C-alpha cells in the first residue's frame, strides 16, 4: 500500500478544483454542488466552502444518492440508501457540479446522471473528482480532476477523509502489473 496523496496534496487539489469551477462558470452565483455519498458528499461540502470563501457568497451544496440507479444492484449485497439533500434553490436551470472521490469505470457517474434527471433539469452538469484512475467502461470524462492516477485493473484506490476515517489521504492498494 502506498500513499498517492497526502492531506496537504488533497487540500491543494480541492482548492485548485474550486478555483477552476469558479473560473469556468464566471463565478458561483448559478452553481449547485452535489456530492455523491459517501466520500463525494464530504468533498463537495469542502469545495462549496472553499468556493464561498473565494467568492464571498454562499454556494448551494447538497448530496445525491445514486443507490437505486446503480446497474449492479443485483450483483452486490443490499446497500443502505443514503440521504439525498437538494438545496432549496434546486437544480432546475442551474450549473450542477457533481463531486465524487474516485472516477473509475464511469458507472457511478452514469447512475448520478440518472438520479439527477429524476430531480430536475440543470442547465449544465459538470463532474469533479479527486482521483481519476482510468479504466473507463462508459464515455464519461471529468471536467475537474485533483489527480490522475494511472493504475492497473488489479489495484484499488482508497480515499480516506477526516470526516469518516480520521485522516486525509489517498492510498493505492495492490501490485502494479
Buried (B, 14 or more C-beta within 10 A) or exposed (E): EEEBBEBEBBBBBBBBBBBBBBEBBEEBEBBBBBBBBBBBBBBBBBBBBBBBEBBEEEBBBBBBBBBEBBEEEEEEEEEEEBEBBBBEEBBEEBBBBBBBBBBBBBBBBBBBBBBBEEBBEBEBBBBBBBBBBEBBEEEBEBBBBBBEBEBEEEBBBBBBBEEEEEEBBBBBEEEEE
